[in-house]
Amino acid sequence: MAASKPVEPQSGSGLPRWQLALLVGAPIVLGVGAVYLWNRSRTKQGKGTGERKTPEGSASPVQEGQDGEAPRANREPEKTSPLDRAQAAKNKGNKYFKAGKYENAIQCYTEAIALCPTEQKSDLSTFYQNRAAAYEQQCKWTEVVQDCSQAVDMNPRYIKALFRRAKALEKLDNKKECLEDVTAVCILEAFQNQQSMLLADKVLKLLGKEKAKEKYKNREPMMPSPQFIKSYFSSFTDDIISQPLQKGEKKDEDKDNEGETAEVTESSGYLKAKQYMEEENYDKIISECTKEIESGGRYTAEALLLRATFFLLIGNATGAQPDLDRVINMQDANVKLRANALIKRGSMYMQQQQPMLSTQDFNMAAEIDTRNPDVYHHRGQLKILLDQVDEAVGDFDECIVLRPDSALAQAQKCFALYRQAYTGNNPSQVQTAMDGFEDVIRRFPKCAEGYALYAQALTDQQQFGKADEMYDKCIELEPDNATTYVHKGLLQLQWKQDLDLGLELISKAIEIDNKCDFAYETMGTIEVQRGNLDKAIEMFNKAINLAKSEMEMAHLYSLCDAAYAQTEVARKYGLKPPTL
């Protein structure tokens, strides 16, 4: 599918989890939800999922009479301290709380606060937190925040108060401060409570979406690197617009030299755009296609599709969709143009999290151009993203039947089978898939993607030495592919814990392609794990400016916000997560 990103290795080391996508360097990224950076692998192992609803302290004194007071009969008069009276009021409040009488509980906690000596900060913080718990049951979120703040001021590492305040702040739509509180809770709990981790993840996603929506709407379009563009077009084998100029499409001056009659005028914008493609002069393509379209030239359909494709490449889906719609609805246009437009619109819909519309477009493409291998190849990737592995394998098989020399489809089929076996914990099928990779690289020794996907599977199997060899093969075949250097760098961290070499390889990726958002994102993640939060934020911001879709941008904002929240928690409470 024309919407994917390099797959990241999954490990127990806290390094980035794999993102389910296959093609190296395609233009639309199918991002996933953000999780905490420094300890991603622990989210599935979280312990302690119970709600924190109850107040603190005993709800029932040893012997209670009416209203929770000890009977006076047979009791020696004794003097009680202010703290004792405060504790008694609190215990009475706890009893009311458990009975669901929250207003009575609040009155008791208020009495406890008034009675408690100011120097007894630990007790006072408990009373405020308990009153906040009662306010929470009444959905009085402002009061919850106020009381929890009092508790935290007296006891800065008070987990119950921090988490209760975080939940109330979420209700008040104060996501930034909510995130800071829940970040502190996650660190204090050593990432072992699923409830706090889920709230953090939820708030990060919401913040990311909000910021990305505003930023993406006003962003300056940016052309990706030539390597990225070439990698994208290489994922299509039946795409008319990406083919070199044919004899019938040659520029007029070339035709005249051959004694042919010029079929198009010298001002044909589409032919100029094609020439610019061959010269890798990509910035001029959209304007030349526009000239062809506005003049109603012979290549209007081709120009619409080429312009839409470059709109997608620069992250302008709003500009791309009308052009794709027009091509798809041109009943007299070349069917391969229409099928290609459907593939690209389907990929765009998937990136926009509209899988039903995406599936419809891919199915329509298969109906109008039944023998187009690109349709099955890209639909196979869609099926993987939808976790429909059997259907994905069927599509890859159909692609291979139509184009037996499609090394990429064969490698991706192996990867789909491997993923299915790996997640299903089926060792025999895992080995079958690994044997399949060996067969692919033997039959297609020039297919860099085959080595890259095999390397990721080998990394999962902790066959690090062989994975390293596969990445070296990739670099030998495609020395300008920045993402391979990033993956090799991550491997050094996981395999040898060699931070210096890992960072050196990722820096090399940025040197090769300074528009490689994957490299900046990975560098930022590593800097978080090293505790260099300011550097991490800088890297994430660079990746944000290079994001090719709103969804990808939202993911990156989530990572950046998580790092920023950590800086605030470190400043306020002196809390820092473990570092590499």
N, C-alpha and C positions, 0 to 999 in steps of 0.2 A: 504494500500500500504506500501511497505517496505521502505518508505521514508517520515518520518514525524517528527514532533516536538510538544511538549506540546502546547496547545492553550493558548494564553495569553488573559486576560480580557481586554475589551475595555471600556474606561471610558472617562469622560471629565476632569479627574484630571491630565492629562499629563503623566500618567503611560503608560507602553508599550501597544500598540494596540494588539488585538488578531492576531495571525498568524494562517491562516487557515490550520490546520493539526490536526490529531486525535490521533494517537497512542502515548502513553507516552514512549519515549525512543527508537525510531527506529533509524537506523544508518545513513540514508542519509537525510539531512535537506533541505527542500524546502524553502529557505529563501525568503525574500521579500526586496524591495528597502529600503534603509535607508532614514529616515526623521529626522528632527532636534529633538534632544533628550529632550530638556527642555520644549518643547511646541508642542508635536506631534499632539495633538488633534486639533490644530488651523489650520492645513494645509487645511482642508476642508472648513474652515470658512473665508479664506483669502479674503481681500477686496483690491480694488485698483489694477486692473489688467492692467491698461493702460500703453503703452510704454512711456518711458521717452526719447522723441526724440527732443523736441524743446529746444532752448536756453532760457536763462533767461532774463528778462527785457522787456520793451515795444518794440515792433517791429515797431511802428509807432508813431513818435512825433505828438503832437497835430496838427501842421500845417506843411506840408512838401512840398518842391518844388522838382526840379529835383535832383536826386541822394539822396533824403531824407533830403535835407537841407531846412531850413526855408527861404521863400522869403525875399530878402533884402529890397524891396520897403516898404515904410512907417514904417521901423523898426529903432528904435533909436540905434545907435552904443553903444555897451556895452562891457565891458571886461568880458571874461569868464575865469574861473579857469581851471587848468590842469585836474581836476577831471571832470568838466563839459564837456570839450572837449573829454575826454576819454569815458564818458557816451554817448555823441553824436556819437562817432565812433562805440561804441557797438550797439546802436540803429540802425545805418545804416547797421551794419553787420547782425542784426536780420532780417532786411527787405530782404537783399540778401538771407539769410538762408531760409526764408519762400518761396522765389521765386525759390529755388533750385539752386541758384548761389553760390555754396559752396566755390569756390576759392576766389571770391570777398568777401564773408563773412569772410574767414580766414584773408584776408588782413586788413579788418576793425578791427577784434578782435586783430590782432597783433598791429595795431596802438593804440588801446585802452590800451593794456598792456604797450606799450612804453610811453604813455602819463600819465598814472595813477601814482600818488605819491606812493612810496613804502610802506608808513605807512597805506595806505588805503587797508588793507589786505582783507576785505570782498569783496570790489569791484574787486580787482585784482583776487581773487579766482573765482569770477563769470566770468570774462573775459576769464580766462584760461579754465574754464569748458565749456564755449560757443564755444571756438575754438576747444576744444576736440570733441564737438558734430558735428562740421563741418567736422573734420578729420574722424569721425566715418562714416559719409555719404560717404566718399571717400575710406573707408576700409583701412585707414592708421593707423593700430592698434598700432604700436610703438609710433607714435606721440600722439595718444589718451592717452596711458598710461603716457607719459611724461607730457602732459598738466594736466591730472587729478591728477597726483602726485603733481604738483605745487599747484593745487587748494586745495588738501587735506592737504598739508603742512601748508597752511595758515588757513584752516578751517577743522580741523580733523574730524568733524561730518557732513561733507557736503555729504548728502545722494546721490544727483545726481552724484557727481564726483566719489564717491566710487562705485556706481553701474555701471557707465559707464566704469570705470577702470576694474571692475570685468569682464564685458562682453568682453572687449578688451583682457584681460589676458587669458580668455578662448580661444579666437581666436588664441592667440599666444601659446597655449598649456601649459600655466603656471598655472596648476590647483591648486597648493598649495596656491599661492598668491591670485588667484581668489577666492578660498574658504574663505580666511581670509577676503577679502573685502566684499563678499556677506554675510558672517556671521555678520559683523559689521552692514551692511544694515538691515538685518533681526531684529537685536536687536533694532536698532534705530527706525524702523517702527513698533515695538511691534508685529512682525509676522502677520501683517495685509495685506501685499502685496503679492498676489499669484505669481507674476512674479519673485520676488527675491527668494521666497521659492522654486519655481520650478528650478531655476538655481542652488541653493544650493543643492537640491536633485540630480540634474543631475551630478554635479561635484563630489559629494560624491560617487555616484555609479561608475563613471569612475575611480576615484582614488582607490576605493575599488577593482574593477576588476583588475586594473593594479598591485596593490600590491599583491593581492591574487594569481594571475597567477604566479608571480615570487616565492612567498613564498611557495605555494603549491607544485610547481615543485621540490623544494629542501627540503621539510619538512621531518622530521624523522617520520616514521609511529608510531602511538601510539595505543596500545590496549585500548579500552574503559573499563570501570569498569565492574566487573562481573554482577552487577545489570542491567546495560544497556544491556549487551549481553543476559541475560536471558529474559529480557523484549522484546527484539527483536525477539528471537526465539518463544516466547509465542504468537506472532501474527500469527504464522502458526500452523494449526492443521493437515495438510496433507503433512508434510515435512519429508521425509524419513531420511534425514541426522541429523535431530534434535531429533529423537526418541532414547530412550535408546537402548543399545546393545541387540539384539534379540538372541535367543538360537543358531541359525545358524551362528551368527556372533561372538560368544564368542571366547576369546583368546584360543590358542591351548592348553595351560596347563589346562584350565578349561574343554575343551572337553575331553582331555585324562582322567581326573579324572572321567568323566561320562561314559567312555568306548566307546566314539564316535571316529570315524575316523576323523582325522584332515583334513579339507577341504582347509585350507590356511596355509601358512607358518608362522612361529613365527614372521617373519619380516614384516608382513603386516602393512604398514604405516597407511592405513585407519582405521584399527581396533584399532591401538594405538591412533590415533587421536580421535576416538570416546571415548576411555577410558579417555583420557585427558579432553574431554568435560565434561564427568560425574564428573570428579575430579575438574572441573573449572580451569584446568591448561592450559589456552587458548594460552599462548605464544608458545607452542610447536606444535600446530595443523597444521600450514602452512607447517612446515618442514616435518612432518610425511606424510601429504598428498602428498607432492612433491616426497617423496620416493616411494609411491604407484604408482604415475603417471609415474615416470621414469622407474620403473620396469615393467610397463605394467601389473600390477596386476589385480586380479579379480574385484576389486572395483574401477577401474580407473574412471568411470563416477561419482560415489559417491565422490571420492576424489577430482575430478575437481570441483564439485559443492560446496563441503565443503571449499576447498581452496578459491574459488571465493567469497564465503560468508564472509570469514574472511578478505579477501582483502578489501571488501566493508566496513566491520566494522572498519578497521584501516584507511579507507579513500583512498585506492589505487584502484581507478576505472580502471586505466590503466592496472594494473595486473589482475583485475577481469574479464574484458571483454573477452579476448581470451579464458579463461576457460569456461565462460558462453556460448560463441559461440560454442565451441566444444561439450558441453553437448546438446545444442539445436539441433545441426546437427547430433547427434547420433541416427539414425532412429531405431536401435535395443535396445536402452536404455529404461529403465522403463519410461513410459509416465509421471509419477508423478515427476521424476527427471527433465525431459525436461520442464514440466509446471512450476515447481518451479524456474528453471533457467530463463524462460521467465518473470516470475513475477519480479525477482530480476534485470534482465536487463532492463525491462520496468521502474522500479523504478529508476534505475541509469540514464536512458535517461531523465526522468522527472526532476531529480535533475540537469541534464546538460541543462535544458531548451529546450529539444527536444520533445515536447508533441506528435507530429505525430508519431515518432518512438516508443514512450512509448505506445501510444494507439494501434499501430500495434502489439506490443509484447503481450499486455494483451488480445487482441482479438484472437491472435494465440493460446495463452494458453487456452482460453475458447473453441476453436475449437478442440484441441487435447485431452483435458481432461474436458469434458462437465460437469462432476459431482464432480469437485474439488471445495470445498467451498472457499479455499484460493484464487482462481482466482477471484471470484466475490467479496469477501471481500476487497481485495487490489485494484481491479479495481474500486470499489465503492469510495474508497478514492481518487483515481486519478480523478474520475469524479467530486468530490467535488472541488478539486483543480482547475479544469477546469471550475468551475461554472456551471456544468451540473447536477443540484441537482436531477431532476426527474430521470435521468438515474442512478445516484448514488443510489437512494432509490430502484430502480429496482434491482440493483446488490446486495444490502444488503438483499433484500427480497429473492433473489435466494440463497444466502448463508444460510439464515435462514431455507429455505425449505430443503436444503441439510444437514444442521447441526442445528437442532432446539435448541440445548443447547449452541449455540454460543452467549453468553451474550455480547461479545464485538461488534459483528455485530449489535445486537439489539440496544445497546447503541449508536452506531455511526449512525444508521438510525435515531434515535430520534434527535441526534445532527444535522444531515443534514436537517431534517424537521424544526428544531428550527431555524437554520441559515436562511433558506429560508423565514420563516415567519417573523423573526426579521428584516432582511434587507428589506423585502417587506412591513414592517410596517402593519402587519396583526395581530391584537391582538387576534382574536379568534383562529387562527392557532398557534400562540405562546402558548396559553393556552393548546391546544390539544397536542403540543409537550411536554410541561411541565408535563401534565398528563401521557404522554408516558414514561417519565423518572421515574415517580413514579412507574409505572407498572414494569419497568425494574429492579429497585432496590428491589422491592417487590419479584419478581420472581427469581432474581439472587443476593441475598444479599452478596455473596462473590466476586462479580465482582467490583474490585476497580475502574476500568476505568469508570464504570457506574456512580459511585458517583462523580468522577472527572469531567466528562463532564457535569453532572447535576449541579455541583457547579459553573461551568463557566457560564452556562445559568442563574442560579440564581443570579450571580453577575451582569450580564447584566440587570436583572430585579430589581436590587438594593434590593434583598432579602438577605442582607448580613449575617444576623444571621443564616439562614438556610444553606447558602453556606458554612459558617464556620463549621457547623455540618457535612456537606458532606465531607469536607476535613479531618475532624477528623476521619470519617469512613475510608477514604482512608489510613490514617496513621495507623489506627488500623489493617487494612488488610495487608498493605505493609509498615512496619515501615522503610524499607531501600530504599524507593523510594524518592530520593532527590527532584525530580521536584514537588512533592506534597507540600513539605515544602516551595518551592519558590512561588507557587501559593497562599498558605495560607498567606505567608508574604506579598505578593502584596495586598491581600484582606484586611489585617490590615491597610495598608496605605490608601486604598480607603475608607474603612468603617469608621475607627476610627481616621484616620490621625496619627496612632501610629507608628512613624518612628522607635523608639527603638525596638518595638516588631517585626516589619516587618524585620528589619535588623538582629535581633536575629534568626528569622526563616530561613532566607536565609543563614546566617552563619551556621546554623545547617545542611542545605542541603549540604554545602561544606564539613562539618565535616563528613557527611555520605558518600559522594562521591566527592572526591577532583578532579574528572575528569568531573564534571557536568558543561559543558560549559554554559548551560542555567542559572545556578546560578551566574556565574561570569558576564555574560552579563547583567543580571538583576541588580546585585549589582553595576555594572558600570553605568547603566542608572540612578539609584537612586543617586549615588554620583555626577553625572552631575547635577541633579536637586537640590542637596544640595549645589552645588558650589564647591565641592571638586574635581577639575578637574584632578589633578595629581593622586589621588586615582582612579578616574574613568578610566584613561588611563591604569593604572596598571591592573585593573580588565579586561578591554577589551583585553589587550595583553595576559592575561592568557587564556581567552576564545579563542583567535585566535590560540594559540598553541594547543588547544584541538579540533579545528574545524575538522569535519569529511568529509567535501567536500569543493571544491574550492568556490562554490556558498555561502556556509555558511560563509566561511572565508572572502569573499568579503563584505558581510553584516556587519561582525564584524569590518573589517577595516574601513568601512564607519562610524560606530559609534565612533571608536577611533579617526579618522580624524576630525570628528565634534567636539569632546571634545578638541582635540589639537588646532583646529582653535580658539576655545573660549579662550584658554589660551593666544594665541597670540593677540587676539583682546583686551583682558583685559590688557595685557602688553602695547600694543601700544596706545590704546585710552581710557583706563579706563572704558570700557564698559563691563557690566556683565548682563546676563539675570536674570529674577526673580528666586529665589531659594525657596526650600521647607522650 
